[in-house]
Amino acid sequence: MRVTLIRHGEAEDHAPTDSERALTKRGRSEARRVGRALARHGVHFRAIVTSPLIRAVQTAEIVAAAMGSREPIFVDRALVPDATPAGVRTLLRGLGDVSSVALVAHEPILSGICAVLLGTVSFPALRKMEAIRIRLEGGPDGPGRLRWRIDPASGKRRRNI
């Protein structure tokens, strides 16, 4: 299973609640850039799962559109910022036979998910609009290996072998 973790783009500072913070113009532009970079590198998702917070939903929609993806976008509370990272294994098992999935969310949940999937104690925080690919050998419960990152500023992919 291939899991791509994507942190949301830049969001506005002022909104009635944190969950209602929308992407800024820059955040939308960053999401398009990363979506196009993923498409250029031949990345395809069979499902996209996003946090319910508006900035993550907007990021997922923009990335999917920039990739030309017509795959479904699911919303799941397991990806809110203060969720338990270990819950990602349950979320991934619930997707069934999906071979490639994008998880769009926030910090600190994303770095926590990376640590869980890679079997490490911790993982550095993802930058806004950074995308990281982890390969899980044998499915959702298998050991993970970091494969590459998409730099949010340049859209370039850096391999991790």
C-alpha angles and dihedrals in degrees: 000000000000115000120190115193115203125187115214122256129255111306133200117266098222125061134128090260136006091250090059096055106125129204117272121231087264091049091053091048091050091050091052091048093052092044090053090047091052090050092048089055092052096251117160128178127208089198139009119208121191140183112254092241108114096237091056093046090050091048092051092049094048094045091049092049092048089052092048089239121163095181118125121270113217126195118219131176089214086083100055113122096258098041121122109266092215088067089074091080089059090047091051093047088052090060091068118204096357108145098193128027137172120215113199115194149113144273134304092025095057097054088044090053090049090053092049094047094044094043094238131133093240143352129206117261116268116242119238109285093007114143122204126188120211122184114213111204112221097006137291096335096046128104116276132230125195108236108173149331132223111221107228095215100048104020089230121144120231116197123223113198 
